[in-house]
Amino acid sequence: MTGILSVLTVTLGGFTAYASERFPMTRETLETAAGLMLLGGFAAIGCALPAMI
């Protein structure tokens, strides 16, 4: 379950970073949130890796 949630978090973070170009007023905030989602998702994947292997 953690693996699925972490992959979704990484995907959502990547999409948010990509879509931030369309919103120039809040671009920095969206990029910061996307970065935190990416880092959190990769950390969760690292924690769930022993269970997936």
ModelCIF file with pLDDT and N, C-alpha, C, O atoms, coordinates in Angstrom:
data_MODEL
#
_entry.id   MODEL 
#
_entity.id                         1 
_entity.type                       polymer 
_entity.pdbx_number_of_molecules   1 
#
_entity_poly.entity_id                      1 
_entity_poly.type                           'polypeptide(L)' 
_entity_poly.nstd_linkage                   no 
_entity_poly.nstd_monomer                   no 
_entity_poly.pdbx_seq_one_letter_code       MTGILSVLTVTLGGFTAYASERFPMTRETLETAAGLMLLGGFAAIGCALPAMI 
_entity_poly.pdbx_seq_one_letter_code_can   MTGILSVLTVTLGGFTAYASERFPMTRETLETAAGLMLLGGFAAIGCALPAMI 
_entity_poly.pdbx_strand_id                 A 
#
loop_
_entity_poly_seq.entity_id 
_entity_poly_seq.num 
_entity_poly_seq.mon_id 
_entity_poly_seq.hetero 
1 1  MET n 
1 2  THR n 
1 3  GLY n 
1 4  ILE n 
1 5  LEU n 
1 6  SER n 
1 7  VAL n 
1 8  LEU n 
1 9  THR n 
1 10 VAL n 
1 11 THR n 
1 12 LEU n 
1 13 GLY n 
1 14 GLY n 
1 15 PHE n 
1 16 THR n 
1 17 ALA n 
1 18 TYR n 
1 19 ALA n 
1 20 SER n 
1 21 GLU n 
1 22 ARG n 
1 23 PHE n 
1 24 PRO n 
1 25 MET n 
1 26 THR n 
1 27 ARG n 
1 28 GLU n 
1 29 THR n 
1 30 LEU n 
1 31 GLU n 
1 32 THR n 
1 33 ALA n 
1 34 ALA n 
1 35 GLY n 
1 36 LEU n 
1 37 MET n 
1 38 LEU n 
1 39 LEU n 
1 40 GLY n 
1 41 GLY n 
1 42 PHE n 
1 43 ALA n 
1 44 ALA n 
1 45 ILE n 
1 46 GLY n 
1 47 CYS n 
1 48 ALA n 
1 49 LEU n 
1 50 PRO n 
1 51 ALA n 
1 52 MET n 
1 53 ILE n 
#
_struct_asym.id          A 
_struct_asym.entity_id   1 
#
loop_
_ma_qa_metric.id 
_ma_qa_metric.mode 
_ma_qa_metric.name 
_ma_qa_metric.software_group_id 
_ma_qa_metric.type 
1 global pLDDT . pLDDT 
2 local  pLDDT . pLDDT 
#
_ma_qa_metric_global.metric_id      1 
_ma_qa_metric_global.metric_value   90.74 
_ma_qa_metric_global.model_id       1 
_ma_qa_metric_global.ordinal_id     1 
#
loop_
_ma_qa_metric_local.label_asym_id 
_ma_qa_metric_local.label_comp_id 
_ma_qa_metric_local.label_seq_id 
_ma_qa_metric_local.metric_id 
_ma_qa_metric_local.metric_value 
_ma_qa_metric_local.model_id 
_ma_qa_metric_local.ordinal_id 
A MET 1  2 81.00 1 1  
A THR 2  2 81.00 1 2  
A GLY 3  2 82.00 1 3  
A ILE 4  2 88.00 1 4  
A LEU 5  2 91.00 1 5  
A SER 6  2 90.00 1 6  
A VAL 7  2 91.00 1 7  
A LEU 8  2 94.00 1 8  
A THR 9  2 94.00 1 9  
A VAL 10 2 94.00 1 10 
A THR 11 2 95.00 1 11 
A LEU 12 2 95.00 1 12 
A GLY 13 2 94.00 1 13 
A GLY 14 2 94.00 1 14 
A PHE 15 2 95.00 1 15 
A THR 16 2 94.00 1 16 
A ALA 17 2 93.00 1 17 
A TYR 18 2 94.00 1 18 
A ALA 19 2 93.00 1 19 
A SER 20 2 93.00 1 20 
A GLU 21 2 92.00 1 21 
A ARG 22 2 93.00 1 22 
A PHE 23 2 92.00 1 23 
A PRO 24 2 90.00 1 24 
A MET 25 2 92.00 1 25 
A THR 26 2 92.00 1 26 
A ARG 27 2 94.00 1 27 
A GLU 28 2 94.00 1 28 
A THR 29 2 94.00 1 29 
A LEU 30 2 94.00 1 30 
A GLU 31 2 95.00 1 31 
A THR 32 2 95.00 1 32 
A ALA 33 2 95.00 1 33 
A ALA 34 2 95.00 1 34 
A GLY 35 2 95.00 1 35 
A LEU 36 2 95.00 1 36 
A MET 37 2 95.00 1 37 
A LEU 38 2 95.00 1 38 
A LEU 39 2 95.00 1 39 
A GLY 40 2 93.00 1 40 
A GLY 41 2 92.00 1 41 
A PHE 42 2 93.00 1 42 
A ALA 43 2 92.00 1 43 
A ALA 44 2 91.00 1 44 
A ILE 45 2 89.00 1 45 
A GLY 46 2 90.00 1 46 
A CYS 47 2 89.00 1 47 
A ALA 48 2 85.00 1 48 
A LEU 49 2 80.00 1 49 
A PRO 50 2 84.00 1 50 
A ALA 51 2 78.00 1 51 
A MET 52 2 71.00 1 52 
A ILE 53 2 74.00 1 53 
#
loop_
_atom_site.group_PDB 
_atom_site.id 
_atom_site.type_symbol 
_atom_site.label_atom_id 
_atom_site.label_alt_id 
_atom_site.label_comp_id 
_atom_site.label_asym_id 
_atom_site.label_entity_id 
_atom_site.label_seq_id 
_atom_site.pdbx_PDB_ins_code 
_atom_site.Cartn_x 
_atom_site.Cartn_y 
_atom_site.Cartn_z 
_atom_site.occupancy 
_atom_site.B_iso_or_equiv 
_atom_site.pdbx_formal_charge 
_atom_site.auth_seq_id 
_atom_site.auth_comp_id 
_atom_site.auth_asym_id 
_atom_site.auth_atom_id 
_atom_site.pdbx_PDB_model_num 
ATOM 1   N N  . MET A 1 1  ? 0.815  -1.185 0.000   1.00 81.00 ? 1  MET A N  1 
ATOM 2   C CA . MET A 1 1  ? 0.000  0.000  0.000   1.00 81.00 ? 1  MET A CA 1 
ATOM 3   C C  . MET A 1 1  ? 0.865  1.258  0.000   1.00 81.00 ? 1  MET A C  1 
ATOM 4   O O  . MET A 1 1  ? 0.563  2.228  -0.695  1.00 81.00 ? 1  MET A O  1 
ATOM 5   N N  . THR A 1 2  ? 1.928  1.234  0.774   1.00 81.00 ? 2  THR A N  1 
ATOM 6   C CA . THR A 1 2  ? 2.825  2.383  0.827   1.00 81.00 ? 2  THR A CA 1 
ATOM 7   C C  . THR A 1 2  ? 3.495  2.607  -0.520  1.00 81.00 ? 2  THR A C  1 
ATOM 8   O O  . THR A 1 2  ? 3.702  3.748  -0.933  1.00 81.00 ? 2  THR A O  1 
ATOM 9   N N  . GLY A 1 3  ? 3.833  1.523  -1.203  1.00 82.00 ? 3  GLY A N  1 
ATOM 10  C CA . GLY A 1 3  ? 4.468  1.639  -2.521  1.00 82.00 ? 3  GLY A CA 1 
ATOM 11  C C  . GLY A 1 3  ? 3.562  2.317  -3.527  1.00 82.00 ? 3  GLY A C  1 
ATOM 12  O O  . GLY A 1 3  ? 4.009  3.167  -4.297  1.00 82.00 ? 3  GLY A O  1 
ATOM 13  N N  . ILE A 1 4  ? 2.290  1.949  -3.524  1.00 88.00 ? 4  ILE A N  1 
ATOM 14  C CA . ILE A 1 4  ? 1.338  2.554  -4.463  1.00 88.00 ? 4  ILE A CA 1 
ATOM 15  C C  . ILE A 1 4  ? 1.146  4.025  -4.142  1.00 88.00 ? 4  ILE A C  1 
ATOM 16  O O  . ILE A 1 4  ? 1.140  4.863  -5.043  1.00 88.00 ? 4  ILE A O  1 
ATOM 17  N N  . LEU A 1 5  ? 0.992  4.343  -2.877  1.00 91.00 ? 5  LEU A N  1 
ATOM 18  C CA . LEU A 1 5  ? 0.800  5.728  -2.467  1.00 91.00 ? 5  LEU A CA 1 
ATOM 19  C C  . LEU A 1 5  ? 2.025  6.581  -2.801  1.00 91.00 ? 5  LEU A C  1 
ATOM 20  O O  . LEU A 1 5  ? 1.886  7.731  -3.217  1.00 91.00 ? 5  LEU A O  1 
ATOM 21  N N  . SER A 1 6  ? 3.207  6.028  -2.622  1.00 90.00 ? 6  SER A N  1 
ATOM 22  C CA . SER A 1 6  ? 4.420  6.791  -2.909  1.00 90.00 ? 6  SER A CA 1 
ATOM 23  C C  . SER A 1 6  ? 4.595  7.025  -4.407  1.00 90.00 ? 6  SER A C  1 
ATOM 24  O O  . SER A 1 6  ? 5.053  8.095  -4.810  1.00 90.00 ? 6  SER A O  1 
ATOM 25  N N  . VAL A 1 7  ? 4.242  6.056  -5.229  1.00 91.00 ? 7  VAL A N  1 
ATOM 26  C CA . VAL A 1 7  ? 4.330  6.249  -6.682  1.00 91.00 ? 7  VAL A CA 1 
ATOM 27  C C  . VAL A 1 7  ? 3.329  7.316  -7.124  1.00 91.00 ? 7  VAL A C  1 
ATOM 28  O O  . VAL A 1 7  ? 3.639  8.135  -7.988  1.00 91.00 ? 7  VAL A O  1 
ATOM 29  N N  . LEU A 1 8  ? 2.144  7.310  -6.545  1.00 94.00 ? 8  LEU A N  1 
ATOM 30  C CA . LEU A 1 8  ? 1.157  8.338  -6.871  1.00 94.00 ? 8  LEU A CA 1 
ATOM 31  C C  . LEU A 1 8  ? 1.626  9.728  -6.426  1.00 94.00 ? 8  LEU A C  1 
ATOM 32  O O  . LEU A 1 8  ? 1.383  10.719 -7.115  1.00 94.00 ? 8  LEU A O  1 
ATOM 33  N N  . THR A 1 9  ? 2.294  9.795  -5.282  1.00 94.00 ? 9  THR A N  1 
ATOM 34  C CA . THR A 1 9  ? 2.813  11.068 -4.795  1.00 94.00 ? 9  THR A CA 1 
ATOM 35  C C  . THR A 1 9  ? 3.900  11.609 -5.724  1.00 94.00 ? 9  THR A C  1 
ATOM 36  O O  . THR A 1 9  ? 3.929  12.804 -6.018  1.00 94.00 ? 9  THR A O  1 
ATOM 37  N N  . VAL A 1 10 ? 4.782  10.741 -6.178  1.00 94.00 ? 10 VAL A N  1 
ATOM 38  C CA . VAL A 1 10 ? 5.830  11.171 -7.103  1.00 94.00 ? 10 VAL A CA 1 
ATOM 39  C C  . VAL A 1 10 ? 5.221  11.641 -8.425  1.00 94.00 ? 10 VAL A C  1 
ATOM 40  O O  . VAL A 1 10 ? 5.646  12.652 -8.985  1.00 94.00 ? 10 VAL A O  1 
ATOM 41  N N  . THR A 1 11 ? 4.230  10.907 -8.917  1.00 95.00 ? 11 THR A N  1 
ATOM 42  C CA . THR A 1 11 ? 3.571  11.292 -10.164 1.00 95.00 ? 11 THR A CA 1 
ATOM 43  C C  . THR A 1 11 ? 2.860  12.629 -10.013 1.00 95.00 ? 11 THR A C  1 
ATOM 44  O O  . THR A 1 11 ? 2.957  13.484 -10.893 1.00 95.00 ? 11 THR A O  1 
ATOM 45  N N  . LEU A 1 12 ? 2.153  12.816 -8.920  1.00 95.00 ? 12 LEU A N  1 
ATOM 46  C CA . LEU A 1 12 ? 1.453  14.073 -8.685  1.00 95.00 ? 12 LEU A CA 1 
ATOM 47  C C  . LEU A 1 12 ? 2.440  15.231 -8.528  1.00 95.00 ? 12 LEU A C  1 
ATOM 48  O O  . LEU A 1 12 ? 2.177  16.336 -9.002  1.00 95.00 ? 12 LEU A O  1 
ATOM 49  N N  . GLY A 1 13 ? 3.560  14.986 -7.874  1.00 94.00 ? 13 GLY A N  1 
ATOM 50  C CA . GLY A 1 13 ? 4.583  16.022 -7.743  1.00 94.00 ? 13 GLY A CA 1 
ATOM 51  C C  . GLY A 1 13 ? 5.173  16.412 -9.084  1.00 94.00 ? 13 GLY A C  1 
ATOM 52  O O  . GLY A 1 13 ? 5.400  17.594 -9.341  1.00 94.00 ? 13 GLY A O  1 
ATOM 53  N N  . GLY A 1 14 ? 5.421  15.440 -9.934  1.00 94.00 ? 14 GLY A N  1 
ATOM 54  C CA . GLY A 1 14 ? 5.931  15.745 -11.274 1.00 94.00 ? 14 GLY A CA 1 
ATOM 55  C C  . GLY A 1 14 ? 4.930  16.512 -12.107 1.00 94.00 ? 14 GLY A C  1 
ATOM 56  O O  . GLY A 1 14 ? 5.298  17.443 -12.824 1.00 94.00 ? 14 GLY A O  1 
ATOM 57  N N  . PHE A 1 15 ? 3.668  16.134 -12.021 1.00 95.00 ? 15 PHE A N  1 
ATOM 58  C CA . PHE A 1 15 ? 2.626  16.847 -12.753 1.00 95.00 ? 15 PHE A CA 1 
ATOM 59  C C  . PHE A 1 15 ? 2.475  18.275 -12.242 1.00 95.00 ? 15 PHE A C  1 
ATOM 60  O O  . PHE A 1 15 ? 2.283  19.200 -13.031 1.00 95.00 ? 15 PHE A O  1 
ATOM 61  N N  . THR A 1 16 ? 2.559  18.456 -10.938 1.00 94.00 ? 16 THR A N  1 
ATOM 62  C CA . THR A 1 16 ? 2.440  19.793 -10.359 1.00 94.00 ? 16 THR A CA 1 
ATOM 63  C C  . THR A 1 16 ? 3.603  20.680 -10.808 1.00 94.00 ? 16 THR A C  1 
ATOM 64  O O  . THR A 1 16 ? 3.402  21.854 -11.121 1.00 94.00 ? 16 THR A O  1 
ATOM 65  N N  . ALA A 1 17 ? 4.798  20.133 -10.841 1.00 93.00 ? 17 ALA A N  1 
ATOM 66  C CA . ALA A 1 17 ? 5.952  20.908 -11.305 1.00 93.00 ? 17 ALA A CA 1 
ATOM 67  C C  . ALA A 1 17 ? 5.798  21.279 -12.775 1.00 93.00 ? 17 ALA A C  1 
ATOM 68  O O  . ALA A 1 17 ? 6.143  22.390 -13.178 1.00 93.00 ? 17 ALA A O  1 
ATOM 69  N N  . TYR A 1 18 ? 5.283  20.360 -13.569 1.00 94.00 ? 18 TYR A N  1 
ATOM 70  C CA . TYR A 1 18 ? 5.080  20.626 -14.987 1.00 94.00 ? 18 TYR A CA 1 
ATOM 71  C C  . TYR A 1 18 ? 3.981  21.674 -15.196 1.00 94.00 ? 18 TYR A C  1 
ATOM 72  O O  . TYR A 1 18 ? 4.117  22.550 -16.050 1.00 94.00 ? 18 TYR A O  1 
ATOM 73  N N  . ALA A 1 19 ? 2.911  21.589 -14.434 1.00 93.00 ? 19 ALA A N  1 
ATOM 74  C CA . ALA A 1 19 ? 1.776  22.497 -14.603 1.00 93.00 ? 19 ALA A CA 1 
ATOM 75  C C  . ALA A 1 19 ? 2.023  23.869 -13.990 1.00 93.00 ? 19 ALA A C  1 
ATOM 76  O O  . ALA A 1 19 ? 1.243  24.790 -14.234 1.00 93.00 ? 19 ALA A O  1 
ATOM 77  N N  . SER A 1 20 ? 3.072  24.034 -13.212 1.00 93.00 ? 20 SER A N  1 
ATOM 78  C CA . SER A 1 20 ? 3.315  25.317 -12.560 1.00 93.00 ? 20 SER A CA 1 
ATOM 79  C C  . SER A 1 20 ? 3.637  26.424 -13.558 1.00 93.00 ? 20 SER A C  1 
ATOM 80  O O  . SER A 1 20 ? 3.527  27.603 -13.223 1.00 93.00 ? 20 SER A O  1 
ATOM 81  N N  . GLU A 1 21 ? 4.031  26.067 -14.769 1.00 92.00 ? 21 GLU A N  1 
ATOM 82  C CA . GLU A 1 21 ? 4.315  27.082 -15.785 1.00 92.00 ? 21 GLU A CA 1 
ATOM 83  C C  . GLU A 1 21 ? 3.068  27.857 -16.178 1.00 92.00 ? 21 GLU A C  1 
ATOM 84  O O  . GLU A 1 21 ? 3.164  29.001 -16.622 1.00 92.00 ? 21 GLU A O  1 
ATOM 85  N N  . ARG A 1 22 ? 1.912  27.254 -16.021 1.00 93.00 ? 22 ARG A N  1 
ATOM 86  C CA . ARG A 1 22 ? 0.657  27.881 -16.428 1.00 93.00 ? 22 ARG A CA 1 
ATOM 87  C C  . ARG A 1 22 ? 0.122  28.882 -15.411 1.00 93.00 ? 22 ARG A C  1 
ATOM 88  O O  . ARG A 1 22 ? -0.798 29.640 -15.717 1.00 93.00 ? 22 ARG A O  1 
ATOM 89  N N  . PHE A 1 23 ? 0.677  28.892 -14.227 1.00 92.00 ? 23 PHE A N  1 
ATOM 90  C CA . PHE A 1 23 ? 0.209  29.773 -13.159 1.00 92.00 ? 23 PHE A CA 1 
ATOM 91  C C  . PHE A 1 23 ? 1.369  30.638 -12.662 1.00 92.00 ? 23 PHE A C  1 
ATOM 92  O O  . PHE A 1 23 ? 1.969  30.323 -11.635 1.00 92.00 ? 23 PHE A O  1 
ATOM 93  N N  . PRO A 1 24 ? 1.694  31.720 -13.370 1.00 90.00 ? 24 PRO A N  1 
ATOM 94  C CA . PRO A 1 24 ? 2.875  32.509 -13.014 1.00 90.00 ? 24 PRO A CA 1 
ATOM 95  C C  . PRO A 1 24 ? 2.777  33.208 -11.654 1.00 90.00 ? 24 PRO A C  1 
ATOM 96  O O  . PRO A 1 24 ? 3.802  33.495 -11.036 1.00 90.00 ? 24 PRO A O  1 
ATOM 97  N N  . MET A 1 25 ? 1.564  33.484 -11.187 1.00 92.00 ? 25 MET A N  1 
ATOM 98  C CA . MET A 1 25 ? 1.413  34.181 -9.905  1.00 92.00 ? 25 MET A CA 1 
ATOM 99  C C  . MET A 1 25 ? 1.840  33.291 -8.730  1.00 92.00 ? 25 MET A C  1 
ATOM 100 O O  . MET A 1 25 ? 2.374  33.786 -7.737  1.00 92.00 ? 25 MET A O  1 
ATOM 101 N N  . THR A 1 26 ? 1.608  32.006 -8.845  1.00 92.00 ? 26 THR A N  1 
ATOM 102 C CA . THR A 1 26 ? 1.910  31.089 -7.739  1.00 92.00 ? 26 THR A CA 1 
ATOM 103 C C  . THR A 1 26 ? 2.948  30.046 -8.141  1.00 92.00 ? 26 THR A C  1 
ATOM 104 O O  . THR A 1 26 ? 2.982  28.951 -7.581  1.00 92.00 ? 26 THR A O  1 
ATOM 105 N N  . ARG A 1 27 ? 3.776  30.382 -9.093  1.00 94.00 ? 27 ARG A N  1 
ATOM 106 C CA . ARG A 1 27 ? 4.733  29.403 -9.631  1.00 94.00 ? 27 ARG A CA 1 
ATOM 107 C C  . ARG A 1 27 ? 5.704  28.903 -8.567  1.00 94.00 ? 27 ARG A C  1 
ATOM 108 O O  . ARG A 1 27 ? 5.943  27.701 -8.458  1.00 94.00 ? 27 ARG A O  1 
ATOM 109 N N  . GLU A 1 28 ? 6.261  29.816 -7.789  1.00 94.00 ? 28 GLU A N  1 
ATOM 110 C CA . GLU A 1 28 ? 7.240  29.405 -6.778  1.00 94.00 ? 28 GLU A CA 1 
ATOM 111 C C  . GLU A 1 28 ? 6.607  28.511 -5.721  1.00 94.00 ? 28 GLU A C  1 
ATOM 112 O O  . GLU A 1 28 ? 7.225  27.543 -5.276  1.00 94.00 ? 28 GLU A O  1 
ATOM 113 N N  . THR A 1 29 ? 5.386  28.825 -5.318  1.00 94.00 ? 29 THR A N  1 
ATOM 114 C CA . THR A 1 29 ? 4.697  28.013 -4.321  1.00 94.00 ? 29 THR A CA 1 
ATOM 115 C C  . THR A 1 29 ? 4.412  26.620 -4.865  1.00 94.00 ? 29 THR A C  1 
ATOM 116 O O  . THR A 1 29 ? 4.615  25.625 -4.170  1.00 94.00 ? 29 THR A O  1 
ATOM 117 N N  . LEU A 1 30 ? 3.940  26.548 -6.113  1.00 94.00 ? 30 LEU A N  1 
ATOM 118 C CA . LEU A 1 30 ? 3.651  25.249 -6.715  1.00 94.00 ? 30 LEU A CA 1 
ATOM 119 C C  . LEU A 1 30 ? 4.916  24.422 -6.889  1.00 94.00 ? 30 LEU A C  1 
ATOM 120 O O  . LEU A 1 30 ? 4.902  23.212 -6.663  1.00 94.00 ? 30 LEU A O  1 
ATOM 121 N N  . GLU A 1 31 ? 6.007  25.061 -7.286  1.00 95.00 ? 31 GLU A N  1 
ATOM 122 C CA . GLU A 1 31 ? 7.253  24.324 -7.451  1.00 95.00 ? 31 GLU A CA 1 
ATOM 123 C C  . GLU A 1 31 ? 7.789  23.822 -6.107  1.00 95.00 ? 31 GLU A C  1 
ATOM 124 O O  . GLU A 1 31 ? 8.350  22.729 -6.028  1.00 95.00 ? 31 GLU A O  1 
ATOM 125 N N  . THR A 1 32 ? 7.616  24.619 -5.060  1.00 95.00 ? 32 THR A N  1 
ATOM 126 C CA . THR A 1 32 ? 8.037  24.183 -3.735  1.00 95.00 ? 32 THR A CA 1 
ATOM 127 C C  . THR A 1 32 ? 7.213  22.985 -3.271  1.00 95.00 ? 32 THR A C  1 
ATOM 128 O O  . THR A 1 32 ? 7.758  22.011 -2.751  1.00 95.00 ? 32 THR A O  1 
ATOM 129 N N  . ALA A 1 33 ? 5.899  23.064 -3.464  1.00 95.00 ? 33 ALA A N  1 
ATOM 130 C CA . ALA A 1 33 ? 5.028  21.952 -3.081  1.00 95.00 ? 33 ALA A CA 1 
ATOM 131 C C  . ALA A 1 33 ? 5.353  20.702 -3.899  1.00 95.00 ? 33 ALA A C  1 
ATOM 132 O O  . ALA A 1 33 ? 5.358  19.593 -3.365  1.00 95.00 ? 33 ALA A O  1 
ATOM 133 N N  . ALA A 1 34 ? 5.624  20.880 -5.191  1.00 95.00 ? 34 ALA A N  1 
ATOM 134 C CA . ALA A 1 34 ? 5.969  19.746 -6.040  1.00 95.00 ? 34 ALA A CA 1 
ATOM 135 C C  . ALA A 1 34 ? 7.279  19.108 -5.593  1.00 95.00 ? 34 ALA A C  1 
ATOM 136 O O  . ALA A 1 34 ? 7.402  17.883 -5.575  1.00 95.00 ? 34 ALA A O  1 
ATOM 137 N N  . GLY A 1 35 ? 8.245  19.924 -5.236  1.00 95.00 ? 35 GLY A N  1 
ATOM 138 C CA . GLY A 1 35 ? 9.514  19.397 -4.746  1.00 95.00 ? 35 GLY A CA 1 
ATOM 139 C C  . GLY A 1 35 ? 9.353  18.605 -3.463  1.00 95.00 ? 35 GLY A C  1 
ATOM 140 O O  . GLY A 1 35 ? 9.969  17.553 -3.293  1.00 95.00 ? 35 GLY A O  1 
ATOM 141 N N  . LEU A 1 36 ? 8.526  19.111 -2.564  1.00 95.00 ? 36 LEU A N  1 
ATOM 142 C CA . LEU A 1 36 ? 8.281  18.386 -1.313  1.00 95.00 ? 36 LEU A CA 1 
ATOM 143 C C  . LEU A 1 36 ? 7.548  17.073 -1.578  1.00 95.00 ? 36 LEU A C  1 
ATOM 144 O O  . LEU A 1 36 ? 7.833  16.060 -0.939  1.00 95.00 ? 36 LEU A O  1 
ATOM 145 N N  . MET A 1 37 ? 6.604  17.090 -2.521  1.00 95.00 ? 37 MET A N  1 
ATOM 146 C CA . MET A 1 37 ? 5.903  15.844 -2.868  1.00 95.00 ? 37 MET A CA 1 
ATOM 147 C C  . MET A 1 37 ? 6.858  14.835 -3.486  1.00 95.00 ? 37 MET A C  1 
ATOM 148 O O  . MET A 1 37 ? 6.791  13.644 -3.179  1.00 95.00 ? 37 MET A O  1 
ATOM 149 N N  . LEU A 1 38 ? 7.749  15.302 -4.356  1.00 95.00 ? 38 LEU A N  1 
ATOM 150 C CA . LEU A 1 38 ? 8.722  14.396 -4.976  1.00 95.00 ? 38 LEU A CA 1 
ATOM 151 C C  . LEU A 1 38 ? 9.658  13.798 -3.930  1.00 95.00 ? 38 LEU A C  1 
ATOM 152 O O  . LEU A 1 38 ? 9.887  12.589 -3.916  1.00 95.00 ? 38 LEU A O  1 
ATOM 153 N N  . LEU A 1 39 ? 10.194 14.643 -3.060  1.00 95.00 ? 39 LEU A N  1 
ATOM 154 C CA . LEU A 1 39 ? 11.106 14.138 -2.032  1.00 95.00 ? 39 LEU A CA 1 
ATOM 155 C C  . LEU A 1 39 ? 10.397 13.181 -1.071  1.00 95.00 ? 39 LEU A C  1 
ATOM 156 O O  . LEU A 1 39 ? 10.940 12.138 -0.708  1.00 95.00 ? 39 LEU A O  1 
ATOM 157 N N  . GLY A 1 40 ? 9.186  13.545 -0.666  1.00 93.00 ? 40 GLY A N  1 
ATOM 158 C CA . GLY A 1 40 ? 8.422  12.668 0.222   1.00 93.00 ? 40 GLY A CA 1 
ATOM 159 C C  . GLY A 1 40 ? 8.070  11.348 -0.439  1.00 93.00 ? 40 GLY A C  1 
ATOM 160 O O  . GLY A 1 40 ? 8.120  10.294 0.195   1.00 93.00 ? 40 GLY A O  1 
ATOM 161 N N  . GLY A 1 41 ? 7.711  11.409 -1.719  1.00 92.00 ? 41 GLY A N  1 
ATOM 162 C CA . GLY A 1 41 ? 7.384  10.189 -2.447  1.00 92.00 ? 41 GLY A CA 1 
ATOM 163 C C  . GLY A 1 41 ? 8.579  9.278  -2.611  1.00 92.00 ? 41 GLY A C  1 
ATOM 164 O O  . GLY A 1 41 ? 8.467  8.063  -2.445  1.00 92.00 ? 41 GLY A O  1 
ATOM 165 N N  . PHE A 1 42 ? 9.729  9.858  -2.938  1.00 93.00 ? 42 PHE A N  1 
ATOM 166 C CA . PHE A 1 42 ? 10.938 9.035  -3.069  1.00 93.00 ? 42 PHE A CA 1 
ATOM 167 C C  . PHE A 1 42 ? 11.360 8.451  -1.722  1.00 93.00 ? 42 PHE A C  1 
ATOM 168 O O  . PHE A 1 42 ? 11.848 7.322  -1.660  1.00 93.00 ? 42 PHE A O  1 
ATOM 169 N N  . ALA A 1 43 ? 11.174 9.209  -0.652  1.00 92.00 ? 43 ALA A N  1 
ATOM 170 C CA . ALA A 1 43 ? 11.491 8.681  0.676   1.00 92.00 ? 43 ALA A CA 1 
ATOM 171 C C  . ALA A 1 43 ? 10.557 7.523  1.031   1.00 92.00 ? 43 ALA A C  1 
ATOM 172 O O  . ALA A 1 43 ? 10.990 6.526  1.609   1.00 92.00 ? 43 ALA A O  1 
ATOM 173 N N  . ALA A 1 44 ? 9.279  7.660  0.684   1.00 91.00 ? 44 ALA A N  1 
ATOM 174 C CA . ALA A 1 44 ? 8.329  6.585  0.965   1.00 91.00 ? 44 ALA A CA 1 
ATOM 175 C C  . ALA A 1 44 ? 8.624  5.347  0.126   1.00 91.00 ? 44 ALA A C  1 
ATOM 176 O O  . ALA A 1 44 ? 8.457  4.221  0.595   1.00 91.00 ? 44 ALA A O  1 
ATOM 177 N N  . ILE A 1 45 ? 9.063  5.555  -1.114  1.00 89.00 ? 45 ILE A N  1 
ATOM 178 C CA . ILE A 1 45 ? 9.458  4.409  -1.942  1.00 89.00 ? 45 ILE A CA 1 
ATOM 179 C C  . ILE A 1 45 ? 10.646 3.708  -1.302  1.00 89.00 ? 45 ILE A C  1 
ATOM 180 O O  . ILE A 1 45 ? 10.700 2.478  -1.270  1.00 89.00 ? 45 ILE A O  1 
ATOM 181 N N  . GLY A 1 46 ? 11.599 4.481  -0.791  1.00 90.00 ? 46 GLY A N  1 
ATOM 182 C CA . GLY A 1 46 ? 12.755 3.891  -0.127  1.00 90.00 ? 46 GLY A CA 1 
ATOM 183 C C  . GLY A 1 46 ? 12.369 3.094  1.107   1.00 90.00 ? 46 GLY A C  1 
ATOM 184 O O  . GLY A 1 46 ? 12.950 2.046  1.387   1.00 90.00 ? 46 GLY A O  1 
ATOM 185 N N  . CYS A 1 47 ? 11.382 3.596  1.844   1.00 89.00 ? 47 CYS A N  1 
ATOM 186 C CA . CYS A 1 47 ? 10.919 2.866  3.039   1.00 89.00 ? 47 CYS A CA 1 
ATOM 187 C C  . CYS A 1 47 ? 10.150 1.611  2.666   1.00 89.00 ? 47 CYS A C  1 
ATOM 188 O O  . CYS A 1 47 ? 10.217 0.609  3.378   1.00 89.00 ? 47 CYS A O  1 
ATOM 189 N N  . ALA A 1 48 ? 9.415  1.655  1.555   1.00 85.00 ? 48 ALA A N  1 
ATOM 190 C CA . ALA A 1 48 ? 8.600  0.513  1.157   1.00 85.00 ? 48 ALA A CA 1 
ATOM 191 C C  . ALA A 1 48 ? 9.383  -0.499 0.324   1.00 85.00 ? 48 ALA A C  1 
ATOM 192 O O  . ALA A 1 48 ? 8.876  -1.584 0.038   1.00 85.00 ? 48 ALA A O  1 
ATOM 193 N N  . LEU A 1 49 ? 10.588 -0.164 -0.062  1.00 80.00 ? 49 LEU A N  1 
ATOM 194 C CA . LEU A 1 49 ? 11.373 -1.045 -0.942  1.00 80.00 ? 49 LEU A CA 1 
ATOM 195 C C  . LEU A 1 49 ? 11.622 -2.436 -0.357  1.00 80.00 ? 49 LEU A C  1 
ATOM 196 O O  . LEU A 1 49 ? 11.494 -3.417 -1.089  1.00 80.00 ? 49 LEU A O  1 
ATOM 197 N N  . PRO A 1 50 ? 11.969 -2.569 0.915   1.00 84.00 ? 50 PRO A N  1 
ATOM 198 C CA . PRO A 1 50 ? 12.183 -3.914 1.457   1.00 84.00 ? 50 PRO A CA 1 
ATOM 199 C C  . PRO A 1 50 ? 10.917 -4.789 1.390   1.00 84.00 ? 50 PRO A C  1 
ATOM 200 O O  . PRO A 1 50 ? 11.009 -6.004 1.218   1.00 84.00 ? 50 PRO A O  1 
ATOM 201 N N  . ALA A 1 51 ? 9.770  -4.181 1.524   1.00 78.00 ? 51 ALA A N  1 
ATOM 202 C CA . ALA A 1 51 ? 8.528  -4.955 1.461   1.00 78.00 ? 51 ALA A CA 1 
ATOM 203 C C  . ALA A 1 51 ? 8.203  -5.361 0.032   1.00 78.00 ? 51 ALA A C  1 
ATOM 204 O O  . ALA A 1 51 ? 7.553  -6.383 -0.191  1.00 78.00 ? 51 ALA A O  1 
ATOM 205 N N  . MET A 1 52 ? 8.652  -4.561 -0.948  1.00 71.00 ? 52 MET A N  1 
ATOM 206 C CA . MET A 1 52 ? 8.356  -4.867 -2.351  1.00 71.00 ? 52 MET A CA 1 
ATOM 207 C C  . MET A 1 52 ? 9.308  -5.929 -2.908  1.00 71.00 ? 52 MET A C  1 
ATOM 208 O O  . MET A 1 52 ? 8.966  -6.644 -3.850  1.00 71.00 ? 52 MET A O  1 
ATOM 209 N N  . ILE A 1 53 ? 10.488 -6.025 -2.329  1.00 74.00 ? 53 ILE A N  1 
ATOM 210 C CA . ILE A 1 53 ? 11.466 -6.996 -2.829  1.00 74.00 ? 53 ILE A CA 1 
ATOM 211 C C  . ILE A 1 53 ? 11.247 -8.278 -2.184  1.00 74.00 ? 53 ILE A C  1 
ATOM 212 O O  . ILE A 1 53 ? 11.964 -9.239 -2.463  1.00 74.00 ? 53 ILE A O  1 
#
